[in-house]
Every structure is written in C-alpha cells, then in structure tokens.
Amino acid sequence: MFTVSQTSRAWFIDRTRQAREERLVQKERERAAVEIQAYVRSFLCRRQLHRDIRREIDEFLKGDDSGSNKGSALCIFKTTRKLLFLFRIKEDNERFEKLCRCILSSMDAENEPKVWYVSLALSKDLTLLWIKQIKSILWYCCEFLEQLKPEILQDSKLITLYLTMLVTFTDTSTWKILRGKGESLRLAMNHICANIMGHLNQCGFYSVLRVLLTRGLARSRPCLSKGTLTAAFSLALRPVIAAQFSDNLIRPFLIHIMSVPALVTHLSTVTPERLTVLESHDMLRKFIIFLRDEDRCHDICENLEGCHTLCLMGNILQLGSLSPQVLEEETDGFVSLLTQMLCYCQKYVSQKKSNLTHWHPVLGWFSQSVDYGLNESMYLITKQLQFLWGVPLIRTFFSDILSKKLLEHQEPAPAQPASPQNVLPVKSLLKRAFQKSASVRNILRPVGGKRVDSAEVQKVCDICVLYQTSLTTLTQIRLQILTGLTYLDDLLPKLWAFICELGPHGGLKLFLECLNNDTEESKQLLAMLMLFCDCSRHLITILDDIEVYEEQISFKLEELVTISSFLNSFVFKMIWDGIVENAKGETLELFQSVHGWLMVLYERDCRRRFAPEDHWLRKDLKPSVLFQELDKDRKRAQLILQYIPHVIPHKNRVLLFRNMVTKEKEKLGLVETSSASPHVTHITIRRSRMLEDGYEQLRQLSQHAMKGVIRVKFVNDLGVDEAGIDQDGVFKEFLEEMIKRVFDPALNLFKTTSGDERLYPSPTSYIHENYLQLFEFVGKMLGKAVYELVCHELIPGGKTIPVTNENKISYIHLMAHFRMHTQIKNQTAALISGFRSIIKPEWIRMFSTPELQRLISGDNAEIDLDDLKKHTVYYGGFHGSHRVIIWLWDILASDFTPEERAMFLKFVTSCSRPPLLGFAYLKPPFSIRCVEVSDDQKPLPRKPGPSAAQRGRGAPEVQGAAPTEKLHVPCCSLPSEPSLADPVLCIHIGALVREKSSLIPRSSSSSSCTDCYPEQ
C-alpha cells in the first residue's frame, strides 16, 4: 500500500504532465491556425491578383480584337509576361489564342517598327527576356498542337494558328524589320532563330510534329489542309537544314517525321512542292548514307518497332521511285538498308497465333505491339511497299542481268493440243527438247565461269536476299511480291542463265557445296536459288497450258526440262545425303522452296507432258536398294517416298503399295492361313436399293471389319436370292455398281464440270439429311476399292469491301476459293476421312494426282488382249491352240468394239477396267474351263453365266465347225440371276459353237455389265 504522501505526489506529477501536454497542443493549434490563415490569405491574395491580371489581359486583348487601339510591341511583351506568369492551359487557352493572334497581327503591321513584336529582340535590355518569352510561347504552341484533333473544324483552325506562330518565329524570311536597312541584322536574327529552334528540339519538337502528322495523315484521306501540311513539314525540315544535315538531326527526322504513315504519298498529292525541296537538298542520298550503317539502322528500327519501321520503309521506297538517278548511284546502300529493316521486322514475325502475338495486316502474326491506329492507312502503306517489286525498281536492281541477251532467240513452238491421256509426247516436241543448237544448250546447261566473290555476283546476291527476306517477312502480301517479280518475262530466264554461270563448274555441284558451308556467301547463293524457285513456281502456277506449252512465256520447254533435271537431282541429293532429316530454319525453307518448284513442274508434266520419257527417274537409285532401306526403316528412304516418289518407276511404286496393303492384311489377320480364317461379314443387297442397303449395312462397321472380308448376297427385283457364291467377285461388282450410282449427278452428291465433266462435291448436297455421313461412306468405299485393288470409272469481313478494278483479281481468286473449297469443305473432309479410314495417307503420297486417279480408276488404255491371252489359265482340256479358244480370241479381237471388250471383261472379272500393271496382277487369274458331256445328254436349261456361278456345269464339245465361219457375238446385258465370283469363264461348247451360231441379246435393268451367251 502507498502512503498518502506518495499518492499525492504521483497525482501532482501526473496533473502537471497533462497540463504541459495541453499547453503544447494549444500552441500547435495556434501555430496551425496562423499557418492556415496565412495560406488562405496568400491564396486569396494570389487569386485576386490573378483575377486582376487576367482582367487587365482581357481588357488589352479585347481592345486589340476590336481594333480600337493597336498595342505596341512593348505592351504585348508586358501582357505576355503577365500571362506566362500565371498561365494555366485549361483556364487560359482562349487568352493564349488571342495573344498569339495579337502577336501575329503586330508582325503584319506596315512601317510600324514599334508595333512589330520581334523588334524587342533589338533592345539590349529586353533581348534575353524576349528570347526566353518567345521560347515559352512557342513551346506552349507545341503543347496545344499535341492535344488538338485535326478532324475537328475548330481544332483545325487552332492548329493553323499555332503552326503559323512556329513558322513565323523560327525563320527570318517574313520579318519586315529586316527589310531595307535591317538586312544587316539578318545574320544575328538567324542565330536567334537557330537558338529558338534548338530549344524546341531539346523539348521534343519532333515528337509533337509526329503526333500532329500522324493524327492528320494516318487515314485513307488526309484531314490536314495543304497549308497546314506545308507548314508542318517545313518546320520539320528547318532544323535539319539549319544544322547542315548533321547525323544528330537526321536521326530524329527519320524516327519522327519519315515514319509518319504514307507521308510522302500525301505530300505528293497535297503539296508536291515540298517533295521538290527534298530533292533539291538530295535528302534521299543522305538518308541512304545514314541508314546503310548497320548500327544506325538497327537503332532507328529499335526506336520505331515493327509497325512504324514499315512506314519508314514505305516512305523511303516512294522517295526512291521519285529519284531513279540516286537509286542507280546508291543501289548497294539502298538494298542494304531495306534488307536490314526487313530483317528487323522478320525477327518478330510469327507463323501462328499465341498469347504474345498480335495480328498485323501486312506482317501477319507479330510478336511486338501493333498500333491499330495505322489500320486505316495500311492500304496506302502497302501501295508504297509495292514500289519495291515494281517494274522500275526491278529494272534498276537487276540491270546487270536484264542487260544481257540470251545467245539465240527462239520463236515460240507451234501449238500442240493436249492428248486425252494427259500426255504431250508428240515427236516434234521431244525433238525440240533435244535437237537445239549448241549455243542454246550452252545457256540451258550449268556451264559455270563466274567467280562467286566478284562484285557483280555479290550485287545480285544482295538483291536476291532483299527480295527473299521480303517474301518471308511481308507474309500477307507475299503473292503481290511474287506477282511483281514475275511481271517481266525475261527476268527469270536470265536469272537462271546467271545461276548456271556461277562457280568454276556451275549448277548442282556449287549449290550442294553451299549446303555444307555456313558462310555468309553460301547463304546468299542459296537465297538466290530460293528466290528463283519461289518466283518460278508462282509464275508457272498462274500460267495456263497455252501460255506454257504454246506461247512459252518466260521459259522455253527446253529450259523447263533442264531446270526440272537440276531440281530433281538437288532435292534427291538433299534427302539421300541426310541434309533434310534434321533440317530447320533456312535449310528447311530452302528445301521447301526447291521441292515446291520441283513438284509444280512434275504435276504439270503429269497433266501434259513436256519432259522426255523417264526424265524424272533416278538412274542411280535402284528400287531394290530403296526397298531394302525401307525394310530397315531408314529415314532417307521414307523421305524419298514422302517427297519425291516419282524418282522410282511407277510399276515399282504400285508393287510397293500392294506390298504395304498385303503386310497390313497379314498383320490384322485378314489373310487365310492353314491355322486360321479371317472373320467374314455377310451383307444382303437388293439391286433396286443398292446404295441404301449398302449404306445401312456397312456404315456401322469398324475400320478393322471394313478392311476385312465382306461377302455379298444379291436379291433381284422379285425378291429372290441370285444364284452364285461370292468369292470376291460379287463384292467387286457391288463396289463398282454402288460407286457408279453415288457419282451419278442426279443424286446431287456430286456435280460435273462443264467440258471435261469431272466430278466434285455438290455444294447443295445438304438436301440429304445425312449428307456428311454419305460422303464419309463414299470415301470408305473408294478406300476399300483401292485396298482390294478394284478399279472404278470416276468420270461420267469482306461484305464492307467494294469490288473495284484494283481488287477484282483478288475477288475472283477468293470467289473461286469459296466455290471450290470453302463451300464444299465439309463434304470433301468427310469424303477424305472415309477414304483415309481404309487407306493410310502415307501409302498414296508416292503417287501424283494422275497416278492416284489411275490407281482408283484403272488405266484409260484399251484392253490388251495379248496380255490377257498370255496370262489366261486353261482347264478341262482347253489350251491356247484349241480351235474353240482360237475362235474366242478371234471374236474378241475382230468383232468386239472396245466398249464390248470392256463389258466382256466386266462379265468375267467383275471389273470393266484392266488391272494396273496388266493382267499378270489379276488375282485370281482369268481362267477358261471345258467340261465335256456326252452327245446323248440333254442341253443345259440355262445359258452360260459369269465365272464360278457356272463352275461344274457340263458342256458337250463340238465335233466340227467350219473354220471360215465367224462367230457373231453381240454383247448384251448381264442376266439378273447369276452372281460374279472368281474370274473363270466356263464355256458351254455345245451352245457356243454351232453352224451359223449367233448370240441373242438379253436385257436386264439390274446391271450395266454385259454377258455373251449363245442361242439355245
């Protein structure tokens, strides 16, 4: 417990402390109150002062506006000083506008030196103050310019006012004080203007002009008047000219002014005299000299980024088109700077969309930020870029190549019609390919002779690198570039002749050596080859047959033969030497370019031949060696089949395809062995509803079951099962007949083209409820037919863009793409999906389009009876020299038309087309059997039917027949009752050969095949 004295003491101390704290708080409050009062009094005083000053300024400006009193320069100076003392942009913008008008008005006064605002610069006491004041005024003008929008009428007037202020006080040419006796002061005044201009540049004058020009010009139609644009561009040029084109000012001029979208285009249309100023000062040459330095160019590009780098490039290109003389003298530097700019943009071009990419209408997917404000002017920027592949610039760049002449001018070859079998091997054409004069052959052949390190070769290589870089960078206008490069008919042939002259030996060896060298020289040579391939491929793709084969535009057919031979060898070496296996980057692009051009030539030759027989084969590649490599899973062998299967003979490829199918059947257990039998799927098909029944019973089958054995039982129109045992023959008949019905245009799943009547998916096939499933089913049936080696007869955002003369070609291409791709894309995809469910894509990559059609449809050639006779098997006493057999072949050869022979083949094999590679590959082989019966046996009640359906029926042998008599055998429709199986023809001899025998036609609506039977 505390004592009383201790408690009182503590209480006293505590109370004293509290009192002290209260006094401190009170003092703090009093001090704060004094400060607040002082601040408020100061604020009120300042506000009152500002009001008074603004009132004085308003009174001065009001009097000046009314014209009642014209203030002296000193009054303007003092008023301006007051306004700048308290200037706030939002509050004083109107006063500043009036003050600027007052200053400009004073400068226009006649013979009144005291009124001229600039006269204060001559006063010793006020010179420095005046310079400081005018710097502030002009920078405030710049700040206002940065905020104004030129598309607004009121803002447009203010822009004109502030630009006039800047134009007036950054140049002495309009100062009246310097006229007459004042001319001696011009030098000093010019120094003052230069000082003012330097101050503005340090504050960011070029950035202000860039914003103003971009707002006014980054659109399809400029909203800057002629006077405004002239003033702005004149202001931009003044610092550069004043500094005598120093690098320190050329750099910001390029970054901020020359990167304005389509600036040169607008200058040429609105104020062309400004471009004359550029030409008079040789600005293009100075730009080229500055930018050809790699470090400077990279610095400019880094500051601009990709979008505005394109704008700068477009403006420089258009300037170059206006100064061809400068380009001829500075070609190397011009090519260098353009290549560097494109390479910078190329680093950020992406092939696909991602979270880090943005869409650019010229560059495609771009990994840098995209200024979408430039979209409206992108059309003009693209037109500027088109100068790069315009004819004048191409003639300038490739002048060394274009100035050379080929040794001999050849007249176009006479017109040659295309043969129906897609072949043009007319003897005269091949003669032209190989009986040319030695002078022409020397150009077409890789002769060599030019040093690759010579200045001429280096120049051409640099130009080719430029255009190849533009193709890989400007991805969305790639076709425009290719079209421009192929416009001159003689460029590509002369470039090919130039390529053939490179190196000590020229041709293939030089470029194969470049593949193994990682030097800059090798990369440039390969870029030249890539450019040649890309351009040539584009040209041949868009030329029609008349232009290629008859008019022979750009390339002679003999040149195409030589080029294709070079490309074929080059691609083969790249694959066989293992270069392609791990190729990436530039090597992969090279392969794609060369291979693409090669395949275009090969497909042209497949459609209509220009190369000699066996031109595409590689004599040094034996099929047996390739097959061994495939068995060992060697990558290069697989790549050969994937990319250039045509180097292998067609027969070997078909055998390889059949071998692949056989191996898969064995792997899936679809081949009958001694220990197991494959699963069999049985279906019943009504002939009157063949498509419907086939679709319903087969569409649900698994992929494995579809590849397996399918047996068909036909039901005729009377509902009776047709006689016969299906040993693949009936199923083959079912496939052929059903596919024929599917392709009937009346069903509206497919339509035919006019003229050649080729089939394509009908865009209105959606009228069928399940049309996509039907297309998939058709694909499966085609795949099954190829799988079973059966051949069939296949031939019986843009709504806002107006179509103009400039884009009508693109419209036609887009419309064709829509009609033949987009509109039938789903149907085509379903058809392909069904086909690939049976046939693996890698199996058919080894065939060209015509070869694949032959694989599906069979040969268009007539039936080779000698080949059929050679591979026929005889049973029951028949042999090739038997008189009945001789009569049979004589009837087929002499009395049957080609169509009737096809129907005969359909009757005995179920297929109206001969097997690919001949009857040696017919499985099972065609057989003729004789079954003898005695003379006292009764004639058979049925006439001969097809194949195994009649196997086991007897037939009396004829004892005699006049050798001079012919058997007249008209073909008829196949009877409805028999079914097809193995291709065995059982001849009813007693009925087939009689004195003056004849065959009576029978008709049946169940099939389009034919049967031949004698009268009973």
Secondary structure by P-SEA (a helix, b strand, c coil): cccaaaaaaaaaaaaaaaaaaaaaaaaaaaaaaaaaaaaaaaaaaaaaaaaaaaaaaaaaaaaaaaccccccaaaaaaaaaaaaacccccccaaaaaaaaaaaaaaaaccccccccccccccccccaaaaaaaaaaaaaaaaaaaaccccccaaaaaaaaaaaaaaaaaaccccccccccccccaaaaaaaaaaaaaaaaaaacaaaaaaaaaaaacccccccccaaaaaaaaaaaaaaaaaacccaaaaaaaaaccccccaaaaaaacccaaaaaaaaaaaaaaaaaaaaccaaaaaaaaaacccaaaaaaaaaaaaaaaacaaaaaacaaaaaaaaaaaaaaaaaaccccccccbbbbccccccccccccccccaaaaaaaaacccccaaaaaaaaccccccccccccccccccccccccccccaaaaaaaccccaaaaaaaccccccccccaaaaaaaaaaaaaaaaaaccccaaaaaaaaaacccaaaaaaaaaaaaccccccaaaaaaaaacccaaaaaaaaaaaaaaaaaaaaaaaccccccccccccccaaaaaaaaaaaaaaaaaaaaacccccccaaaaaaaaaaaaaaaaaaaaaaacccccccccccccccaaaaaaaaaaccaaaaaaaacccccccaaaaaaaaaaaaaaaaaaaccccccccccbbbbbbbccccaaaaaaaacccccccccccbbbbbbbccccccccccccaaaaaaaaaaaaaaaaccccccbbbcccccccccccccccccaaaaaaaaaaaaaaaaaaacccccccccccccccccccaaaaaaaaaaaaacccaaaaaaaaaaaaaacccccccccccaaaaaaaaccccccccaaaaaaacccccccccccaaaaaaaaaaaccccaaaaaaaaaaacccccccccccccccccbbbbbbbbcccccccccccccccccccbbbbbbcccccccccbbbbbcccccccccccccccccccccccbbbbbbbbbccccbbbbbccc
